[in-house]
Amino acid sequence: MLLEGKVALISGVGPGLGRATALAFAREGAAVGLAARSEDFLADTVAEIEAAGGRAVAVPTNIADEDACRRAVERTVAAFGSLDVLVNSAFRGDPSQPFETVDLAKWRKVYDVNVWGTLQLTQAAIAPMKAAGGGAIVFVNSMSARKIRLNEGAYASSKGALNTATQSLALELGPYRIRVNSVVPGWMWGPNVQMYVQWEMQARKCTEEEVIAALEARIPLGFIPPQEDVADAIVFMGSDLARSITGQALDVNGGEWFH
């Protein structure tokens, strides 16, 4: 019960890491506000948490909308009385096109979610955290900003911006006892990587085992970290076990990238 008595707001509660994080926070005793665009999925996740004895509230939110970000924070505070932890897990993927020919409006859409949306939600969370005497903000980042891949410039650079924002906000918000950190997954077993594996199987006309083996060969620990392991790292950063940690990035990638 590392988060007993705490209230958390988690964005991007879709079928992958966001859901795993919500379940992990509830398991550790936090009351959770769940933010995402899909109301049906939010309802299912709330029901799952409540069935296990936890407390959760759905707050349908498009984080690209500044007013929606403010309402998500307000509804979470109204439901549970305060806000101690914000997990920024919402993201938009890359258009996967060469920069020379891509419509930069597509890059802007990535930034609208990954950078501006994340910062809007973060800004809205500061006042209730100050009122509570402190808090923890966790950005879910990406190894893509460290280990650059071809035609992923929009996503990688947006996550690179969040790397710097982590440190800048940690410095600014530290006097209020608000900690700001990043958790940085690499390859992570969950819906997105599962889809990638299927795509590779079709493109290379090979088996699932062969695709997975090629990924695991890059990872010193020899396995693709499951999304639940990344969720546990986020729990750590949101808990009082990390009370002296701010402005840092915790890489969860099985050793594929050392930073």
C-alpha positions as CSV (number, residue, x, y, z in Angstrom):
1,M,0.0,0.0,0.0
2,L,2.7,2.5,-1.1
3,L,0.1,5.1,-2.1
4,E,-2.4,4.7,0.7
5,G,-4.3,7.9,1.4
6,K,-3.1,9.6,-1.8
7,V,-5.1,10.8,-4.7
8,A,-3.8,10.5,-8.3
9,L,-4.9,11.7,-11.7
10,I,-3.7,9.5,-14.6
11,S,-4.0,10.5,-18.2
12,G,-4.1,8.3,-21.3
13,V,-6.0,5.4,-19.6
14,G,-6.3,3.3,-22.7
15,P,-5.8,-0.4,-23.2
16,G,-2.0,-0.2,-22.6
17,L,0.3,1.4,-20.0
18,G,-2.4,3.9,-18.8
19,R,-4.7,1.1,-17.7
20,A,-1.8,-0.8,-16.1
21,T,-0.8,2.3,-14.2
22,A,-4.3,2.9,-13.0
23,L,-4.7,-0.6,-11.7
24,A,-1.3,-0.4,-10.1
25,F,-2.1,2.8,-8.3
26,A,-5.4,1.5,-7.1
27,R,-3.7,-1.7,-5.9
28,E,-1.3,0.4,-3.8
29,G,-4.1,2.3,-2.2
30,A,-4.6,5.5,-4.2
31,A,-7.9,6.9,-5.2
32,V,-7.6,7.6,-8.9
33,G,-9.1,9.9,-11.4
34,L,-8.9,8.3,-14.9
35,A,-8.6,10.7,-17.9
36,A,-8.9,9.6,-21.5
37,R,-11.1,10.3,-24.5
38,S,-12.9,6.9,-24.6
39,E,-15.7,7.0,-22.1
40,D,-16.5,3.3,-22.6
41,F,-13.0,2.2,-21.7
42,L,-12.9,4.5,-18.7
43,A,-16.1,3.0,-17.4
44,D,-14.7,-0.5,-17.7
45,T,-11.5,0.5,-15.9
46,V,-13.4,2.2,-13.1
47,A,-15.6,-0.9,-12.7
48,E,-12.5,-3.1,-12.6
49,I,-10.9,-1.0,-9.9
50,E,-14.1,-0.8,-7.8
51,A,-14.7,-4.5,-8.1
52,A,-11.3,-5.0,-6.4
53,G,-12.2,-2.6,-3.6
54,G,-10.5,0.5,-4.9
55,R,-11.8,4.0,-5.6
56,A,-11.9,5.6,-9.0
57,V,-13.7,8.2,-11.0
58,A,-13.8,8.6,-14.8
59,V,-13.0,12.1,-16.2
60,P,-13.4,12.0,-20.0
61,T,-10.7,14.3,-21.2
62,N,-8.9,15.4,-24.4
63,I,-5.7,16.8,-23.0
64,A,-5.2,18.9,-26.2
65,D,-8.2,21.0,-24.8
66,E,-6.9,23.3,-22.0
67,D,-10.4,23.7,-20.5
68,A,-10.8,19.9,-20.4
69,C,-7.5,19.6,-18.5
70,R,-8.7,22.0,-15.9
71,R,-12.0,20.1,-15.6
72,A,-10.2,16.8,-15.2
73,V,-8.2,18.2,-12.2
74,E,-11.3,19.8,-10.7
75,R,-13.4,16.7,-11.0
76,T,-10.7,14.5,-9.4
77,V,-10.3,17.0,-6.5
78,A,-14.1,17.2,-6.1
79,A,-14.4,13.4,-5.9
80,F,-11.5,12.7,-3.5
81,G,-10.7,16.0,-1.8
82,S,-7.2,16.7,-3.0
83,L,-4.5,15.8,-5.6
84,D,-1.2,14.3,-4.7
85,V,0.1,12.6,-7.9
86,L,-0.3,13.4,-11.6
87,V,0.8,10.8,-14.2
88,N,1.0,12.1,-17.7
89,S,0.6,8.9,-19.8
90,A,-1.4,10.3,-22.8
91,F,0.4,10.4,-26.1
92,R,0.0,10.7,-29.8
93,G,2.2,8.5,-32.1
94,D,4.4,9.5,-35.0
95,P,3.2,10.0,-38.6
96,S,6.3,7.9,-39.6
97,Q,7.1,9.9,-42.7
98,P,10.4,11.6,-43.8
99,F,10.7,15.1,-42.5
100,E,11.5,16.5,-46.0
101,T,8.1,15.7,-47.3
102,V,5.8,15.4,-44.3
103,D,3.0,17.8,-43.8
104,L,4.2,19.6,-40.6
105,A,0.6,19.9,-39.5
106,K,1.0,16.3,-38.5
107,W,4.0,17.1,-36.4
108,R,1.9,19.9,-34.8
109,K,-0.8,17.4,-33.8
110,V,1.9,15.2,-32.1
111,Y,3.2,18.2,-30.2
112,D,-0.4,19.4,-29.3
113,V,-0.8,16.2,-27.3
114,N,2.6,15.1,-26.2
115,V,4.0,18.5,-25.2
116,W,1.2,21.1,-24.9
117,G,-1.4,18.7,-23.7
118,T,0.9,17.3,-21.1
119,L,2.0,20.7,-19.9
120,Q,-1.6,22.0,-19.8
121,L,-2.6,19.1,-17.5
122,T,0.5,19.6,-15.4
123,Q,-0.2,23.3,-15.0
124,A,-3.7,22.7,-13.9
125,A,-2.5,20.3,-11.2
126,I,-0.1,22.7,-9.5
127,A,-2.6,24.7,-7.5
128,P,-4.2,21.7,-5.7
129,M,-0.7,20.2,-5.1
130,K,0.5,23.4,-3.5
131,A,-2.7,23.5,-1.4
132,A,-1.8,19.9,-0.2
133,G,1.7,20.9,0.7
134,G,3.4,19.0,-2.1
135,G,3.0,16.3,-4.7
136,A,4.5,14.3,-7.5
137,I,4.3,14.7,-11.2
138,V,5.4,11.9,-13.5
139,F,5.9,12.2,-17.2
140,V,5.8,9.0,-19.2
141,N,8.7,9.5,-21.7
142,S,10.2,7.2,-24.3
143,M,13.5,5.7,-25.2
144,S,12.7,7.1,-28.7
145,A,14.1,10.4,-27.5
146,R,17.4,8.7,-26.6
147,K,17.8,6.0,-29.3
148,I,16.7,7.8,-32.5
149,R,14.9,5.8,-35.1
150,L,14.4,6.7,-38.8
151,N,11.2,8.7,-39.5
152,E,10.1,9.1,-35.9
153,G,11.2,12.7,-35.5
154,A,7.9,14.2,-34.4
155,Y,7.4,11.7,-31.5
156,A,11.1,11.6,-30.5
157,S,11.5,15.4,-30.4
158,S,8.3,15.9,-28.5
159,K,9.5,13.4,-25.9
160,G,12.8,15.2,-25.9
161,A,11.0,18.4,-25.0
162,L,9.5,16.6,-22.0
163,N,12.9,15.5,-20.9
164,T,14.0,19.1,-20.6
165,A,10.6,20.1,-19.1
166,T,11.1,17.5,-16.4
167,Q,14.2,19.3,-15.1
168,S,12.9,22.8,-15.6
169,L,9.7,22.2,-13.7
170,A,11.5,20.2,-11.0
171,L,13.7,23.3,-10.3
172,E,10.7,25.7,-10.4
173,L,8.3,23.6,-8.3
174,G,10.8,22.2,-5.8
175,P,10.2,24.9,-3.3
176,Y,6.6,23.8,-3.1
177,R,7.6,20.2,-2.4
178,I,6.3,19.2,-5.8
179,R,8.6,16.6,-7.4
180,V,8.8,16.2,-11.2
181,N,10.3,13.1,-12.7
182,S,10.1,11.0,-15.9
183,V,9.8,7.3,-16.4
184,V,11.3,6.3,-19.7
185,P,10.2,2.9,-21.2
186,G,12.0,1.2,-24.0
187,W,10.4,-1.7,-25.8
188,M,7.4,-2.5,-23.6
189,W,5.2,-5.6,-24.0
190,G,1.7,-4.3,-24.4
191,P,-0.8,-3.5,-27.2
192,N,1.5,-1.2,-29.2
193,V,4.4,-3.6,-29.3
194,Q,2.1,-6.5,-30.0
195,M,0.8,-4.6,-33.1
196,Y,4.4,-3.9,-34.1
197,V,5.2,-7.6,-33.9
198,Q,2.2,-8.5,-36.1
199,W,3.3,-5.9,-38.6
200,E,6.8,-7.2,-38.7
201,M,5.6,-10.8,-39.1
202,Q,3.7,-9.8,-42.2
203,A,6.4,-7.6,-43.6
204,R,9.2,-10.1,-43.1
205,K,7.1,-13.2,-43.5
206,C,8.4,-14.7,-40.4
207,T,7.1,-16.0,-37.0
208,E,6.2,-14.1,-33.9
209,E,9.0,-15.9,-32.1
210,E,11.5,-14.6,-34.6
211,V,10.4,-11.0,-34.3
212,I,10.4,-11.1,-30.5
213,A,13.8,-12.8,-30.5
214,A,15.3,-10.0,-32.6
215,L,14.0,-7.4,-30.1
216,E,15.2,-9.4,-27.1
217,A,18.7,-9.8,-28.6
218,R,19.2,-6.0,-28.1
219,I,18.2,-6.1,-24.4
220,P,20.8,-7.3,-21.9
221,L,18.2,-8.8,-19.5
222,G,16.9,-10.9,-22.4
223,F,13.2,-10.0,-22.3
224,I,10.9,-7.2,-23.3
225,P,9.8,-5.5,-20.1
226,P,6.0,-5.9,-19.6
227,Q,3.9,-2.7,-19.2
228,E,3.2,-3.8,-15.6
229,D,6.9,-3.4,-14.8
230,V,6.8,0.2,-16.2
231,A,3.6,0.9,-14.2
232,D,5.4,-0.2,-11.0
233,A,8.3,2.2,-11.8
234,I,5.6,5.0,-12.0
235,V,4.2,3.9,-8.7
236,F,7.6,4.2,-7.2
237,M,8.1,7.7,-8.5
238,G,4.7,8.7,-7.2
239,S,5.2,7.3,-3.8
240,D,7.1,8.6,-0.7
241,L,9.8,6.1,-1.4
242,A,11.0,8.7,-4.0
243,R,10.4,11.7,-1.7
244,S,14.0,12.9,-2.3
245,I,14.0,12.4,-6.1
246,T,13.2,15.1,-8.5
247,G,14.3,16.2,-12.0
248,Q,15.3,12.7,-12.8
249,A,14.6,10.1,-15.5
250,L,14.2,6.5,-14.6
251,D,14.8,4.3,-17.7
252,V,12.9,1.0,-17.7
253,N,14.3,-0.8,-20.7
254,G,16.0,-4.0,-19.6
255,G,19.4,-2.4,-20.1
256,E,19.0,-1.6,-23.8
257,W,20.0,2.0,-23.2
258,F,22.2,3.3,-20.4
259,H,21.9,6.9,-19.6
